[in-house]
């Protein structure tokens, strides 16, 4: 099976991707017209949103969290690692990729609401096109980048990984 090489510059132009604050490039592709409210809140929000997300040129997705569950979907390119830290400090790494080509990968992975997470290409020179679906829908007002040093202090057992992916390259 032939692996699809990604021409990141061509994809950025064709998919109209823009730089993302956490690193990489993105474009929102879907925002549900239906609205929901969170329990004990009155603010309406989209029921779901979806984006294209491209990691390339050594970029990574810096540690961040959101208030909704996020499903990652693999589309093309090289495998990526999605590292997730839960409130107890348990680290889980989802290896996202073409599961038909790489037995140690999955096509989809879920990051639970409130968990800290970061992503990187397994190959520093690799590129991967993925998608992220968020429900209830993503809002930048609920996006939180990790403060420098805060996660390392809270989870010292993962200090090296947290520091390596701690800021936008």
C-alpha positions in Angstrom: 0.0 0.0 0.0 1.4 3.4 -1.0 1.4 6.1 1.7 0.2 9.5 0.6 2.8 12.2 1.0 1.4 15.5 2.0 2.5 18.7 0.2 1.7 21.0 3.1 2.0 24.3 1.2 -0.5 23.0 -1.4 -2.9 21.7 1.3 -2.7 25.0 3.2 -3.7 26.9 0.0 -6.3 24.4 -1.2 -8.1 23.9 2.1 -7.7 27.6 3.0 -6.0 26.8 6.3 -4.8 29.4 8.7 -2.3 29.3 11.6 -3.8 27.9 14.8 -2.8 29.5 18.2 -1.7 26.1 19.6 0.5 25.4 16.5 -0.2 23.9 13.1 -2.9 25.1 10.6 -6.7 24.8 10.7 -10.0 25.8 9.2 -13.5 25.3 10.7 -15.5 23.2 8.2 -18.7 22.7 10.2 -20.7 24.5 12.9 -24.1 22.9 13.7 -27.1 25.2 13.3 -28.7 23.5 16.3 -27.8 24.9 19.7 -27.4 23.4 23.2 -26.7 24.7 26.7 -24.4 23.2 29.2 -25.9 21.9 32.4 -26.3 24.7 34.9 -25.6 27.4 32.3 -27.8 29.4 30.1 -25.5 30.4 27.2 -26.4 28.9 23.9 -23.7 27.2 21.8 -23.5 25.1 18.7 -24.2 21.5 19.3 -21.0 20.5 17.4 -18.2 21.9 15.3 -15.5 20.3 13.1 -12.1 21.5 11.7 -9.3 20.4 9.4 -6.0 20.4 11.3 -2.6 20.1 9.7 0.7 19.5 11.5 3.8 20.0 9.4 7.2 21.5 9.3 8.1 20.4 12.8 5.1 22.1 14.4 3.2 20.6 17.2 0.0 21.2 19.0 1.0 22.8 22.4 -0.6 21.6 25.7 -4.1 23.0 26.0 -7.6 22.0 27.1 -11.2 22.7 26.2 -14.5 22.3 28.0 -15.9 19.7 25.5 -15.1 16.3 24.3 -13.0 16.3 21.1 -12.8 13.4 18.6 -9.7 13.4 16.4 -9.9 11.8 13.0 -7.0 10.8 10.8 -7.2 11.7 7.1 -3.7 11.5 5.5 0.0 11.6 5.9 2.2 10.5 8.8 1.1 9.1 12.2 0.7 11.6 15.0 0.8 11.1 18.8 -2.0 12.8 20.7 -0.8 12.9 24.4 -3.5 13.3 27.0 -3.1 14.1 30.7 -6.1 13.5 32.9 -6.8 15.2 36.3 -5.0 12.4 38.1 -1.8 12.8 36.0 -2.3 9.6 34.0 -0.7 10.0 30.6 -2.3 8.2 27.6 -0.9 8.6 24.1 -3.2 7.9 21.2 -1.3 7.0 18.0 -3.4 8.4 15.2 -2.7 7.2 11.7 -3.8 5.0 8.8 -4.6 1.8 10.7 -4.4 -0.1 7.4 -0.8 0.8 7.0 0.4 1.0 10.6 -0.8 -1.7 13.0 0.0 0.5 16.1 -2.4 3.3 15.0 -6.1 4.1 15.1 -8.2 6.2 12.8 -10.0 8.0 15.7 -9.2 9.0 19.3 -11.2 10.9 21.9 -9.9 13.5 24.3 -12.3 14.0 27.2 -13.5 17.5 28.2 -11.1 19.2 30.6 -8.1 16.9 30.0 -4.8 18.6 28.9 -3.5 17.4 25.5 -0.9 18.1 22.9 -0.1 16.4 19.6 3.0 15.9 17.4 4.0 14.1 14.3 5.9 10.9 15.1 8.5 11.9 12.5 9.8 15.4 13.1 9.8 16.0 9.4 6.4 14.4 8.8 3.1 16.0 8.0 -0.4 14.9 8.9 -3.9 16.1 8.0 -6.4 15.3 10.7 -9.9 16.5 11.7 -11.3 17.4 15.1 -15.0 17.2 16.0 -16.1 18.9 19.2 -19.4 18.5 21.0 -20.8 20.8 22.4 -19.2 23.0 19.8 -15.8 24.6 20.1 -15.5 28.2 21.3 -12.2 30.0 21.7 -13.6 31.4 24.9 -13.3 27.9 26.4 -9.8 27.2 24.9 -6.9 27.4 27.5 -3.2 27.1 26.6 -1.2 25.7 29.5 0.8 28.4 31.4 4.5 27.9 31.2 5.7 25.7 34.0 2.3 25.0 35.4 1.8 21.5 34.0 5.4 20.5 34.8 4.8 21.6 38.5 1.5 19.7 38.7 2.7 16.6 36.9 6.5 16.3 37.5 6.5 12.6 36.4 5.9 13.9 32.8 8.1 17.0 32.9 10.2 16.2 29.8 7.2 15.6 27.5 5.3 18.6 28.9 8.3 20.9 28.5 9.0 19.6 24.9 5.4 20.3 23.8 4.8 23.3 26.1 4.7 26.2 23.7 4.0 26.8 20.0 7.1 26.3 17.9 
